[in-house]
Amino acid sequence: MTRIWIYLWAPALHAMMGIAGCGDPSPECSADSDCAAMGASWYCEQATGTCACRSECGGRCCGEDGCGGACPDACSDGMVCDPATCLCGDCALGELRCDGDAVQICAAGGWTEVLDCAASGQLCRQGGCHGGACTRREDCAGPVCLVCREGWCADPPEICQGDCDCCAGMHCNFGTCVTDAAECRTDEDCTDPGSSVCRGGVCTKEGQPECERDVDCLIEGEVCVDGHCVP
């Protein structure tokens, strides 16, 4: 009797194991509604009678795929996945290039124009506006103030470290470019009696130095150099 009972229950036990997911983790179904609890991307695969997931990547190269996983980075060689849009672009974010005499930047997987060099009489080279080839700053002399940087005429830096950072006809005075026709270049040029100092190309009498330490400079970002607060 016991042996007969086991034989009768064996097929049922095998069916229960199949339903529990042995060998197939997807639950059985007969309609899409049977899979709704698993998510909007799940549906009933009628051929197998099991729930399956339809990826929602749709060409996206990152982000959730709607099936509990992530969309693969399927961008081809030379293309970069933009994490902001999850779209493939032919450039790296922040990369600069020239399109004629216009500077373009890679943003959101594509190129966007940010500067027209021709508007200032310059040329676009290596992702920046330049006035042409040069070997010294005098080669860049013209109506627009340009300096020679890495073999190209370009805009001067905001804070000069030396005369080469200033366009022709100017010199660096404590981080600021001033004209060569200025009254002074250094404190030594100021010969009037008293404590005269050179500021912005002008001799100014002061009884005490503007600063002795960096903390004496009240403007944020300035430091004390030779008694002057400079950027």
For each residue, the residues with C-beta under 8 A, 3 or more apart:
1: 4 5
2: 5 6
3: 6 7
4: 1 7 8
5: 1 2 8 9
6: 2 3 9 10
7: 3 4 10
8: 4 5 12
9: 5 6 12 13
10: 6 7 13 14
11: 14 15
12: 8 9 15 16
13: 9 10 16 17
14: 10 11 17 18
15: 11 12 18 19
16: 12 13 19 20
17: 13 14 20 22
18: 14 15 22 23 24
19: 15 16 28
20: 16 17
21: 24 25 26 27
22: 17 18
23: 18
24: 18 21 50
25: 21
26: 21 48 50 51 52
27: 21 34 35 50 51
28: 19 34 49 50 51
29: 32 34 35 44 45 49 50 51
30: 34 44 49
31: 34 44
32: 29 35 36 42 43 44
33: 36
34: 27 28 29 30 31 44 51
35: 27 29 32 38 42 43 44 51 52
36: 32 33 42
37:
38: 35 42 51 53
39: 42 53 66 67 68
40: 66
41: 53 54 55 56 65 66 67
42: 32 35 36 38 39 51 52 53 54 67
43: 32 35 51 52 53 54
44: 29 30 31 32 34 35 49 50 51 52
45: 29 48 49 50 51 52
46: 49
47:
48: 26 45 52
49: 28 29 30 44 45 46
50: 24 26 27 28 29 44 45
51: 26 27 28 29 34 35 38 42 43 44 45
52: 26 35 42 43 44 45 48
53: 38 39 41 42 43 66 67 68
54: 41 42 43 66 67
55: 41 58 65 66 67 71
56: 41 64 65 66 67
57: 60 63 65 71 72
58: 55
59: 87
60: 57 63 71 86 87
61: 71 72 73 74 75 81 86 87 88
62: 70 71 73 81 83 86
63: 57 60 70 71 86
64: 56 69 70 71
65: 41 55 56 57 68 69 70 71
66: 39 40 41 53 54 55 56
67: 39 41 42 53 54 55 56
68: 39 53 65
69: 64 65
70: 62 63 64 65
71: 55 57 60 61 62 63 64 65 86
72: 57 61
73: 61 62 81
74: 61 88
75: 61 79 80 81 88
76: 79 88
77:
78: 90
79: 75 76 88 89 90
80: 75 88 89 90 91 92 93 109
81: 61 62 73 75 86 87 88 89
82: 85 86 87 88 89 93 108 109
83: 62 86
84: 93 108
85: 82 108 109
86: 60 61 62 63 71 81 82 83
87: 59 60 61 81 82 108 109
88: 61 74 75 76 79 80 81 82 109
89: 79 80 81 82 106 108 109 110
90: 78 79 80 110
91: 80 95 97 106 109 110 111
92: 80 95 106
93: 80 82 84 106 107
94: 105 106 107
95: 91 92 105 106 127
96: 103 104 105 106 127 128
97: 91 103 104 106 111 127
98: 101 102 103 104 124 125 126 127
99: 102 104 111 113 124
100: 124
101: 98 116 117 118 122 123 124
102: 98 99 113 115 116 117 118 124
103: 96 97 98 113 114 115 116 117 124 127 128 129
104: 96 97 98 99 111 112 113 114
105: 94 95 96 111 112 114
106: 89 91 92 93 94 95 96 97 109 110 111 112
107: 93 94 110 111 112
108: 82 84 85 87 89 112
109: 80 82 85 87 88 89 91 106
110: 89 90 91 106 107
111: 91 97 99 104 105 106 107
112: 104 105 106 107 108
113: 99 102 103 104 116
114: 103 104 105
115: 102 103 129
116: 101 102 103 113 119
117: 101 102 103 120 122 123 124 129 130
118: 101 102 121 122 123
119: 116
120: 117 129 144
121: 118 131 142 143 144
122: 101 117 118 129 130 131 144 146 153
123: 101 117 118 129 130 131 132
124: 98 99 100 101 102 103 117 127 128 129 130
125: 98 128 130 152
126: 98 130 152
127: 95 96 97 98 103 124
128: 96 103 124 125 152 154
129: 103 115 117 120 122 123 124 154 155
130: 117 122 123 124 125 126 152 153 154
131: 121 122 123 134 140 142 144 146 152 153 154
132: 123 139 140 152 153
133: 139 151 152 153
134: 131 137 139 140 148 151 152 153
135: 139 148 151
136: 139 148
137: 134 140 141 146 147 148 164 166 167 168
138: 141 168
139: 132 133 134 135 136 148 153
140: 131 132 134 137 146 147 148 153 167 168
141: 137 138 167 168 169
142: 121 131 146
143: 121
144: 120 121 122 131
145: 155 156 167 170
146: 122 131 137 140 142 153 154 155 156 167
147: 137 140 153 154 155 156 164 165 166 167
148: 134 135 136 137 139 140 151 152 153 154 164
149: 152 153 154
150: 154
151: 133 134 135 148
152: 125 126 128 130 131 132 133 134 148 149
153: 122 130 131 132 133 134 139 140 146 147 148 149
154: 128 129 130 131 146 147 148 149 150
155: 129 145 146 147
156: 145 146 147 160 165 166 167 177
157: 160 161 165
158: 231
159: 175 176 231
160: 156 157 163 165 166 172 175 176 177
161: 157 165 172 175
162: 165 172
163: 160 166 170 171 172
164: 137 147 148
165: 147 156 157 160 161 162 172 177
166: 137 147 156 160 163 170 171 172 177
167: 137 140 141 145 146 147 156 170 177
168: 137 138 140 141
169: 141 179 180
170: 145 163 166 167 177 178 179 180
171: 163 166 177 178 180 182 185
172: 160 161 162 163 165 166 175 176 177
173: 176 177 178 182 185 186 198 199 200 201
174: 199 225 226 228 230
175: 159 160 161 172 230 231
176: 159 160 172 173 200 230 231
177: 156 160 165 166 167 170 171 172 173
178: 170 171 173 182 200 201
179: 169 170 182 201
180: 169 170 171
181:
182: 171 173 178 179 185 200 201 202
183: 189 190 198 201 202 203
184: 187 189 190 198 201 202 203
185: 171 173 182 189 198 201
186: 173 189 198
187: 184 190 196 197 198 226
188:
189: 183 184 185 186 198 203
190: 183 184 187 196 197 198 203 204
191: 196
192: 196 203 205
193:
194: 205 207
195: 205 206 207 208 209
196: 187 190 191 192 203 204 205 206
197: 187 190 203 204 206 209 210 227 228
198: 173 183 184 185 186 187 189 190 201 202 203 204
199: 173 174 202 204 228
200: 173 176 178 182
201: 173 178 179 182 183 184 185 198
202: 182 183 184 198 199
203: 183 184 189 190 192 196 197 198
204: 190 196 197 198 199
205: 192 194 195 196
206: 195 196 197 209 210
207: 194 195
208: 195
209: 195 197 206 212 227 228
210: 197 206 216 217 224 227 228 229
211: 214 216 217 224 227 228 229
212: 209 216 224 227
213: 216 224
214: 211 217 222 223 224
215:
216: 210 211 212 213 224 229
217: 210 211 214 222 223 224 229
218: 222 229
219: 222 229
220:
221: 231
222: 214 217 218 219 229 230 231
223: 214 217 229 230
224: 210 211 212 213 214 216 217 227 228 229 230
225: 174 228 230
226: 174 187
227: 197 209 210 211 212 224
228: 174 197 199 209 210 211 224 225
229: 210 211 216 217 218 219 222 223 224
230: 174 175 176 222 223 224 225
231: 158 159 175 176 221 222
